[in-house]
Amino acid sequence: MKRKSLAGLVCVLLLMLLMVVGCSNDEKPSGGEKEGDKETEDGAKELSLEPMTTEDITLTYASWANGALNQELANKFMELYPNITVELVQLEQEGWNDHLTNLASTGELPDVFWYLGNVDIAVRNSWLGDMTEYFENDPESETVLSTLKDQGYFDGERKLAAPVAYQPYTIFLDENLFNKMNKDMPSADWTYSEMIDLMKEMTVPEQGIYGYNSYTKLLTMAPIVNADGNGEFGWDGEKYDLTKDWADATTQHAELVRSGVHAPLFDTDEAEAAFGDRLLWAANTGRLAMQLDAWWSVGLFSQPEFMEKGMKWVPYVVPKGDTAETLHKPAFIDFGSFSSATEHPREAYELLKFFGWGKEGWETKLQAFKTLENEDGSLLFKHPDGLPLIEDEKIWSELRALLPESQYYTDFLERAKEPIPLGGASQPGFQTFLDEVYFGGEYGDVEAAIMNGDVNAHDIAEDLTEKINQYREDALAELFF
């Protein structure tokens, strides 16, 4: 009798154990792990994403990228996922965030979208979906350029946005002018000090030749390249500091403008006196050594107009800091996300990636750069529109093949894989600081005030540093707590 009771107890315990195991299999795994998660040989979790839906769904998408390119990407995505229809939402880039605000107010915010400039607007209006689980479990995330992986974690915990387009700062040098002046072209590994020295050496007032003209700015470049910075204004990942490289570069630029190393500013009496046309772009005069600009001007400078005037503009990366350990360079980085209200976040994430950093998307883009045509049969893209956001040798190699054979382009691409985004779209509080302090505070337009000699950059740098750090803290407190 006693043995029979013990056997019965064992049966009950086994039954309870099976029930517990059964219940556990029905529960959703915690910590981002999914059913079927595997481990690699070294014990690390093997990354994978849950399958996408097989139901018929529609996703809407909005960005200001080229419309024909967007359609090409949408077509390819729908070819890969026949059950998903992608509808492109056409918006004017001017007033972009206002358009998104209007759509959001009627519950029509696109499932996937880019936002423009001020990230505070997107966060404050709760537009941004949380893609943390998807990004951190996506094997492709491992390939994202090292300086861009952590972008979009505005509160330090959740990934709410991701870089989706990359246009590097680019310094164009007129090789023909350098040859004319018997000056050797700098090394592809030139330094910041070498660049400044070259600007001065190439300036010949009696011949009306100027060292440089600026669209992009020294005060943005210097804090990033000289201090291995992670953002504008001396951002090191925790704090801003305008007291060093920003103050030095701002002061130096003002001195170079006053001394005539910088070309006369556009639409001024000085420009009219120098070029006979106050509206003539200095880079189109044949009397300029360097144009501080961006990658998108590669196509412009390849136009016959410049060659016919005797110019040969070639691209250089922003030089490395004299003692820098990285190749951090300022870059125009656009950000995108999926809507916090989308009914299909998993699929929206895949669409965002495909149009942004994903390898399959980039394969489609490269094909589009080679084949899309205007109505007259000419190629729509004179050169690739932007650079890849991933470390993929094949993608970079194929993009290289679409550029001129010149060694300058090879050198450029090899040194352009550590882009650093500008502040507005990537740092909470940054744009508000610009609007309320930097361009509209007690000093007026800070850069103009320094240029005019109304204030000394070093005298106000500490005050600006305190204010921008406070603006960041205030923005984080308002937006995330």
Residue pairs with C-beta under 8 A, 6 or more apart in sequence:
29 35
29 37
32 132
32 133
32 136
32 137
33 45
34 48
34 50
34 137
36 48
37 45
37 46
37 48
38 45
38 46
38 48
39 45
39 46
40 46
47 136
47 137
47 138
47 139
47 141
47 142
48 137
48 139
49 134
49 137
49 138
49 346
50 346
52 81
52 84
52 346
52 347
52 350
53 83
53 344
53 346
53 347
54 83
55 83
56 83
56 84
56 85
57 83
57 84
57 85
57 343
57 344
57 347
58 84
58 85
58 86
58 87
59 84
59 85
59 86
59 87
59 111
59 112
59 342
59 344
59 347
59 348
59 351
60 86
60 87
60 88
60 89
60 108
60 110
60 111
60 112
61 70
61 74
61 86
61 87
61 88
61 89
61 110
61 111
61 112
61 113
61 351
61 355
62 88
62 89
62 90
62 91
62 100
62 110
62 112
62 113
62 114
63 70
63 113
63 114
63 164
63 334
63 336
63 355
64 91
64 93
64 96
64 114
64 116
65 114
65 165
65 355
65 385
66 380
66 381
66 385
67 88
67 90
68 368
68 372
68 380
69 365
69 368
69 372
69 381
69 385
70 88
70 355
71 88
72 364
72 365
72 367
72 368
72 372
73 354
73 355
73 361
73 364
73 365
73 368
74 86
74 88
76 354
76 360
76 361
76 364
77 84
77 86
77 351
77 354
77 355
77 361
78 84
78 85
78 86
80 360
81 347
81 350
84 347
84 351
86 351
89 103
89 110
89 113
91 99
91 100
92 99
93 116
96 114
96 115
96 116
97 115
97 116
97 117
97 118
97 121
97 122
100 109
100 110
100 113
100 115
100 122
100 127
101 121
101 125
103 109
103 110
104 125
104 127
107 341
109 127
109 339
109 341
110 339
111 338
111 339
111 342
111 344
111 348
111 351
112 336
112 337
112 338
112 339
112 342
112 348
112 351
112 352
112 355
113 127
113 336
113 337
113 338
113 339
114 164
114 165
114 334
114 335
114 336
115 121
115 122
115 127
115 161
115 335
115 336
115 337
115 425
116 425
117 424
117 425
117 431
118 424
118 425
118 431
118 432
119 154
119 161
119 335
119 424
119 425
119 426
119 427
119 428
119 430
119 431
120 428
120 429
120 431
120 432
120 475
120 479
122 128
122 161
122 337
123 154
123 160
123 428
123 479
123 480
124 478
124 479
126 340
127 337
127 339
127 340
128 160
128 161
128 337
128 340
129 160
129 337
129 338
129 339
129 340
129 342
129 345
129 348
130 158
130 159
130 160
130 340
131 152
131 159
131 160
131 162
131 337
131 338
131 345
131 349
131 352
132 157
132 158
132 159
134 345
134 346
134 349
135 141
135 159
135 162
135 349
136 159
138 353
140 353
140 357
140 358
140 359
140 390
141 149
143 359
143 390
143 391
143 392
144 163
144 357
144 389
144 390
144 391
145 389
145 390
145 391
145 417
145 418
145 419
146 391
146 418
147 230
147 328
147 418
147 419
147 420
148 163
148 166
148 333
148 357
148 389
148 419
148 421
151 161
151 162
151 163
151 333
151 335
151 421
151 426
152 159
152 160
152 161
152 162
152 163
152 335
152 337
152 426
153 159
153 160
154 160
154 161
154 428
154 476
154 479
154 480
155 476
155 479
155 480
160 337
161 335
161 336
161 337
161 425
162 335
162 336
162 337
162 352
162 353
162 356
162 357
163 333
163 334
163 335
163 356
163 357
163 389
163 421
164 334
164 335
164 336
164 352
164 355
164 356
164 357
164 389
165 333
165 334
165 356
165 386
165 389
166 331
166 332
166 333
166 334
166 386
166 387
166 388
166 389
166 419
167 294
167 295
167 296
167 331
167 332
167 333
167 386
167 387
168 294
168 295
168 317
168 318
168 329
168 331
168 332
168 387
168 416
168 419
169 216
169 220
169 221
169 292
169 293
169 294
169 295
169 317
169 318
169 329
169 330
169 331
169 332
170 293
170 294
170 295
170 297
170 298
170 315
170 316
170 317
170 318
170 412
171 195
171 290
171 291
171 292
171 293
171 315
171 316
171 317
171 318
171 319
172 283
172 290
172 291
172 293
172 297
172 301
172 313
172 314
172 315
172 316
173 185
173 186
173 289
173 290
173 313
173 314
173 316
174 286
174 288
174 289
174 290
174 311
174 312
174 313
175 185
175 312
175 313
175 314
176 310
176 311
176 312
177 202
177 209
177 286
177 287
177 288
177 289
177 311
178 184
178 185
178 202
178 289
181 202
181 204
181 209
183 198
183 201
183 202
185 314
186 194
186 195
186 198
186 316
186 319
188 316
188 317
188 408
188 411
188 412
188 414
188 415
189 320
189 415
190 198
190 316
190 319
190 320
191 319
191 320
191 321
191 322
192 221
192 222
192 225
192 226
192 319
192 320
192 321
192 322
193 322
194 319
195 290
195 319
196 252
198 211
198 289
198 290
199 211
199 212
199 256
199 261
199 289
199 290
200 211
200 256
200 261
201 211
202 209
202 210
202 211
202 289
202 290
203 209
203 210
203 211
203 260
203 261
203 289
205 260
207 287
208 274
208 287
209 287
209 288
209 289
210 260
210 261
210 262
210 263
210 264
210 282
210 287
210 288
210 289
211 256
211 261
211 262
211 289
211 290
212 256
212 261
212 262
212 263
212 288
212 289
212 290
212 291
212 292
213 262
213 263
213 282
213 283
213 288
213 290
213 291
213 292
214 253
214 262
214 292
215 291
215 292
215 293
215 294
216 292
216 293
216 294
216 330
217 253
217 292
218 249
218 250
218 252
218 253
218 292
219 246
219 249
219 250
219 253
219 447
220 232
220 330
220 422
221 249
221 292
221 318
221 329
221 330
222 245
222 246
222 248
222 249
223 229
223 232
223 233
223 234
223 235
223 241
223 242
223 244
223 245
223 246
223 249
224 230
224 231
224 232
224 318
224 328
224 329
224 330
224 420
225 318
225 319
225 320
225 321
225 324
225 328
225 329
225 330
226 245
226 321
226 322
226 323
226 324
227 234
227 236
227 244
227 245
227 321
227 324
228 321
228 324
228 325
228 326
228 328
229 235
229 236
229 245
229 328
229 420
230 236
230 237
230 328
230 420
231 237
231 240
231 420
231 421
231 422
231 423
231 426
231 427
232 330
232 422
232 423
232 430
233 240
233 241
233 242
233 246
233 423
233 464
233 468
234 240
234 241
234 242
234 243
234 244
234 245
234 246
234 465
235 423
235 427
239 469
240 465
240 468
240 469
240 472
241 465
242 461
242 462
242 464
242 465
242 468
243 458
243 461
243 462
243 465
246 457
246 461
247 457
247 458
247 461
248 457
250 447
250 450
250 457
251 450
251 456
251 457
251 458
253 262
253 451
254 450
254 451
254 453
254 457
256 262
257 265
257 451
263 271
263 274
263 282
263 287
263 288
264 270
264 271
264 273
264 274
264 275
264 282
265 271
266 278
266 279
266 281
266 282
267 278
267 279
268 278
269 278
271 277
271 278
271 279
271 280
271 282
272 278
275 282
275 285
275 287
282 288
282 291
283 291
283 293
283 301
283 313
284 305
284 306
284 309
286 309
286 310
286 311
291 297
291 313
294 332
295 315
295 386
295 387
296 385
298 315
298 383
298 403
299 381
299 382
299 383
301 311
301 313
302 382
302 383
302 404
306 312
306 313
314 406
314 408
315 408
315 409
315 412
316 408
316 411
316 412
317 327
317 329
317 411
317 412
317 415
317 416
318 329
318 330
320 327
326 418
327 415
327 417
327 418
328 418
328 420
329 415
329 416
329 418
329 419
329 420
330 419
330 420
330 422
331 419
331 420
331 421
331 422
332 422
333 419
333 421
333 422
333 425
333 426
334 425
335 421
335 425
335 426
336 352
336 355
336 356
337 352
338 345
338 348
338 349
338 351
338 352
339 348
342 348
350 358
353 361
354 360
354 361
355 361
356 389
357 388
357 389
357 390
358 390
359 390
359 392
359 395
362 388
362 390
362 392
362 395
363 395
365 384
365 385
366 384
366 395
366 398
366 399
366 402
368 381
369 381
369 383
369 384
369 385
369 402
370 379
370 402
372 379
372 380
372 381
373 379
373 380
374 380
383 402
383 403
384 399
384 402
384 403
387 399
387 413
387 416
387 419
388 395
388 396
388 399
391 417
396 413
399 413
400 409
400 410
400 413
403 409
403 413
423 430
423 431
423 434
424 430
424 431
424 434
427 472
428 472
428 475
428 476
428 479
429 468
429 471
429 472
429 473
429 474
429 475
429 476
430 468
430 471
430 472
432 471
432 475
433 467
433 468
433 471
433 472
436 471
437 464
437 467
437 468
437 471
438 446
438 464
438 468
439 445
439 446
441 467
443 449
443 454
443 455
443 460
444 454
446 455
446 460
446 464
449 455
450 456
450 457
